[in-house]
Amino acid sequence: MDKKLKILISCYACSPKRGSEPGMGWSFVNGLSKQHEVHVIVEKEKWKEDILEQLSKIPNNNLKFYFIQKERNRFLRKIWPPSYYWYYKVWQKNAFSLAKKLDKKENFDLIHQLNMVGYREPGYLWRIKKPFVWGPIGGTENVPWKLFSLFDFNGKVFHGIRNIINDFQKIFLNRPRLAANKKKSTLIAATPDIQKSIKRLWNQESEIITEVGTVDLPNIKVLRRDKNEPLKIVWSGQHTSGKALHVLLRSLALLEKDVHWELHILGKGKQTKKWKNLAKKLKIHKNCTWYGWIEKSVALDVMKSSHTLVITSLKDLTSSVILEGISLGLPVISLDHCGFSFVINDSCGIKIPVDEPRKVFINIKNAIVKLDKYENYRVSLSKGALERAKDFSWEGKVEELNSIYKKLLV
């Protein structure tokens, strides 16, 4: 894009030190600042220190940050988690007040509502009479009901209620519809399924840019497995019912004894103890190594020395771990839903149909057997993963945004 734009971005979560939403926020605004003057409204308490520390090391005159404190009630959040949205909405209103003042002073070319990515809260910046971009947008998808038997009782209750409330909110929340239908605007969907939801719910077209990007890891080479070496499988994530490690554990328990494997488990959480007990019950615990939360660099080393990544999430958007995996050349086995369907193709992984649980276990088991038995096939997927990672680079995403901005301003 030739013209240097003056852009205002609402980026509630933004940090050069974190992954997920704050990492996404930083990657986008920092990337855009290489070509444009970028003004960013950010939550103060969580992210100001990280940002100022980074800017003290690497000054950037094209990046200007404005920090707004979000009020919090941690006790209320603990007993009623959705109360988060009450305070988040107030923060968005304060961001809107600041944005109007900034626009009068700076006269922005366009305004972008970047994160958080959930569709429920589009903020209020779309009310300013400037070209508007909203996205990546996520959160419209439900957990498939056919997978509910994979949850424990609490998981069934939580995700069942969430599905019902989500269907209600998609239909009746007014502000997302108003933001989506603003004139002179562009919507960005995080996945093809979200794109379909946007068309169905608000009758609007949208572009697709995933909310996470690949890790820039130089000198990554395809790891070839020695003849007698066990197949090293890695799983990473919070130990919550929705991440569903137990699906992989039950699949591994179906393997014949001639398949030699190791499972390397990153992360921890409420389900850790339960999953460890399940591994013992299934008599596969000796093949499992539990790392807990470890330094990011150490976690990447564990992944780097593995032969395949398995993702069992029942509810997710795209997930940063899948892009870390393909950046490291790991073939990926995942359920064929959420953002995984978009990222993984036949060149870099194996997608498991969303089906009743027993079939899911068997299909994951069969995918593992295939990778164990046919090393040349696994290596070809590893090479494909490194190629596929190039399609999700942050540089590429920033260029996609530039293209969206250019079309919008014509």
N, C-alpha and C positions, 0 to 999 in steps of 0.2 A: 504494500500500500504506500503510495507516494506521499500523500499529505500527512503531516503530523497533526494528529487529533488531540483535542483536550477532552478527556473522558472522566466521568464520575462513576465510581464503582462502589456498590454496597457489598461489602465482603465481611460479614459478621465474624467468621473464623478465618484467621490468616496467620501463618507462622512458617518461617523458613526451617524450623527444627522438627516439625511434626509431619505425620502422614495424613491420610483421609481428608476431611473437609478443610482443615487449616492448611495442610500442605498443598491441596488443590488451589486454594485461594491465593497463596503466595506464588505458586508456579505460574498462574495466569497473570496476576498483576505485575509480577517481576518481568515476565516475558513480554507483556504488552509495553512496558516502560522502555524497552529497547528501541521502540519506534514512535511512541506517543508520550504525551504528558498525562500521567495517570494520577487521579485524586481518589483516595480510598478511605471509606468510612469503616472502621473496625471496632469490635468490642474491646474495651480497655483492659479489664482485669486479667483476662487470660492471655492476651496476645501482645500487649504493648511492649513488655520487656524483651520478648524474643525479637520483635521487629526492630526496636531501637538498637539492640545489641548487634544485629546484622548490619544495619545502616552505619553504625560506628566503624565497622570493619570495612564495609564496601559501600561508600556513599553513592547515592543515586539521586541526581537532581531532577529526574523525570518522575520520581515517586514521591507523592505527598500524602501523609497519613493523618487522619482525624480520628481521635479515640473517644468513644462514648461508653460510659460504664453501664452495664446491665444490672439492675437490681436483682437480688437473689433471695430466696427463702429455702435454704437447704433442708430444713426440717420438713417443710411442706412438700418439697420435691421428693423426699424419701418416702413419705406416706402416700403421695399422690403424684407420680411422675409427670402426668400431662400438665401439671401446674406450670411446668417449664414454659409452655406456650403463652401463658398469661404475661409473664415478664418479658419474653422474647417479643411479643407484640408491642409492648411499651417501648422496647429498644428500637423497634422498627419505626415507631411514630417519632421518636427523638431523632432518628437518622433522617427522616423525612424533613423535619424542621430544619436541621442543619443543612441538608441538601438544597433546600430552597434558598437559604442565605448564600451558600457557596455558588449556586448557579447565577444569582444576581451579580455576584462579584466576578466570577470566572467565565460565565457564558459558555457552558460546555457544548461540545458538538453532539454528544450522545450520552445516555445514562444506561448503566448495566447493573441489573440485580443478579449478583453472581452466586452467593450462598448465604444461608444453608440451602441445600438443593431441594428439600421437600416442597411439594406443590402447595401445601396448606398455607404457607406464609410467603406471599409474593412481595411483602413490604408495601410501601406507599409511593416509592419514587416514580412509578408509572404515571402518577398524577401530574408530574411536572411536564410542561409542554415542550418536550424534546424527544427526538428519536430514542426508542427504548428497546433494550435487549433483556430478556429474562431467560436464565438458564446457565448450566444444565439443570433441567427439572427432573425430579424423581419422586418416588413414593406412591405412585398410583396403583402399583401392582399388589395383589393379595397373595398370601401363601396358598397354593393349590389345596383344595379340601381333601383330595385323595391322598395327600401326604400327612394328614393330621394324626394318623395312628403312630407316626414316628415321634410325636411329642409325648412327654409325660403329662400328668394331669394339669400342672401349672402352665405348661406350654400350650396345651389345648385351649385352656381358658383364656390365656393372654392373647394368643394369635387369633383365636376364634372371635373374641371381642374386637380385636383390631381389624379383622376383615370386615365385620359388620359395620363398625364405625367408619372405616375407610370408604366403604360403598356409600354410606350416608353422606359423608363429607364431600366426596367427589361430585355428588349431585347437587347438594344444597349450599356449599360454601360459595358466597357471592364474590368476594374480593379476588380469588384466583381467576374467576371467569372474566371479571372486569379488566384485570391486568392482561389476561391473554388476548382480549379483544381490543386493546388500545390501538388506535390508528398509528401508523408509522412505527411499527414494532416488529421484532423478530423473536420467536421462541426457539429455545434449544432443548432438545430431549436428550437424556443421558443414554437411552437405549432405544432400539427399534420398537419394543413393546410400549415404552413410554410415549414414543411418537404416535403410535396408533391410539393410545389413550387420549392424548391431546386432541387428535382429530375427532375422536368419538365424543369426548366430553365438551369441548369448546368449539368444535368445527373450525380448527385452525391448523394450518400447515406448520411444520417445524423442521429445523435442521437437527442432525445428530452429532453430538460431541460427548464422549464419555467423560465422567466427572473425575476420573483418575488417569494418570499417565505412566508410561514406562520409566523405569529407573535408569539413569545414565551410568552404566557399569562397563568401563573399558576392559578390553582384553578378555572377554568371556569366550571360552571355547567349548565346543561340544564335548561332554564327558562320556567317554566310552567305558562300558562296564567290563571288568575282567571276567573271565570265563566262570570262575567259581565264586564270584562275589555275589552276596545277596542283593536283591533288588531293594534299593533304599528309597522308601516312600516318605514324603514329608507332608505334614498337615499343619496349618497355621491359622490361628484366630482366637477370639475370645471364647472361653468355655461356657457358652450359653446354649439353651435348647435349640435356638434357631440355627446355630452353626453345625449342629448335628454330627459331631465326631462319632457318635455311636453307630451311625449308618456305615461308616468305614470299618469300624471294629467288627460289626456283624458280617460284613462282606469278607473281611480277612479271615474270619473264623471258618468260612466255607472253602478256603483254599486246601488243595491236596498237600500232603507232606513233602512232595518233591519240589514244591515251589519254596525257594529260600528267600526270605524277605525280612526287612527291618522297617519299623515305623518310627519316625522322628516327629514328636508332637510339640509344637511351639504354642506358647500362650497358657493362660490359666483362667479360672473363673468359678462360678457357682457350681458348675457341673463336673469340675475336675475329679473330685472324690468319687462321685457316682460313676464316671467313665473309667477310672482306674479299677474300681470294683468290677465293672462289667468286663474289662480286659482279663481280670483274674478268673471270673466266672467262665469266660469263653476259652480259658487256657491259652491265651496268646500274649499274656503280660510280659513274658521273657523276651519277646521280640519288640517290645515298646520302650522307647526312651522319652521321658517327660522332662522338658526343659524349663517350663514356666515362662515368665517374662524375662527376656534377656536383652542385652544391648542390640540395637538394630544391626550393627555390623556383624555381630556374632550370629544373629539369626540368619542373615544373608549368607554367611559362611556355611551354616548347616544346610541351607537350601542349595547352595552351590555344589556341595558334595553329594547331593541326592540325585536320583535317577528319574523321579517323577513327582509331581505335585497333585494331590487329590483334594478337591474342594467339595464339601458336602452341604453347603448352606441351603437351607430351605427358604430363607428370605434374605435377600440382599439386593444391592443395586448392581454395581460392577465389582467392587472389592479391590483394594490396592494389592492384595496378595497375588491375585491372578496375573497382574501386570508385572509384579516383581518376579513371579515364576517364569514367564516367557522371556523377560529381560535376561534371565540367567540360563536360558536355553532348556528349561524344564518342560517336557510334555505334560499336559494337564488333563486329568480326568475330572469331569464335573457334571452335575445335573444340567440338562438342556433347558434351562430357564434363566430368568433374571438377565443381568448383563453378560453372564457367562456365554449365553447362546450367541451373542454378538462377537465377543472377543475370540472364542475358540472355534476353529474350523478344522477340517480334516487334515490340514497340513501341520497342525501343531498340537492336536489333542484328540480325546475321545469324549463325546457327549453322551450322557446316559439319559434315555427317555424318562420323563416324569410319569411314573406308573405306580401301581400298588407296591408297598414296601418290599415284599419278598422278591419281586422282579427287579427292583432297584438293587437289592443286595447281590443278586445273581449277576446282573449286568456289570456292576462295579468289579465283582470278582473276576468275571470273564475278561474285562479290560486289563486288569492287573496281570492275569495269566498271559495275555497276548504280549504285553510289554516285557514280561519275564522271559517268554519263550523265543521271541523274535527280536534280537538285539538290533539288527539292521533297521527294522521298522521303528524301534524306539529312537535310534540315532537320527533317522529321517525326520521324525517328529521334533526332535531336539533342534535340528537345523531349521525346521519350519517355525519353531517358536521364536528363534532369534530373528528370523525374517519378519514374522508377524509383529514382533515388538516394535519394529520401525514404524508401523502404522499408527502407533499410539504415543509417539514422542510428544513431549510438551512443546517443542518447537513447531511441530506439525499442527498441534491444537491451536497455538497462538496464530498461525497463518490462517487456519480455518476461521478463527474469530475475526481476523483482519478482513477476510473475504466477506463475512457477514456484515461487518461494519460498512464496508465499501458499498455493498448492494443497498443497504438501508439508507445511506446518505445520498444516493443518486437522485 
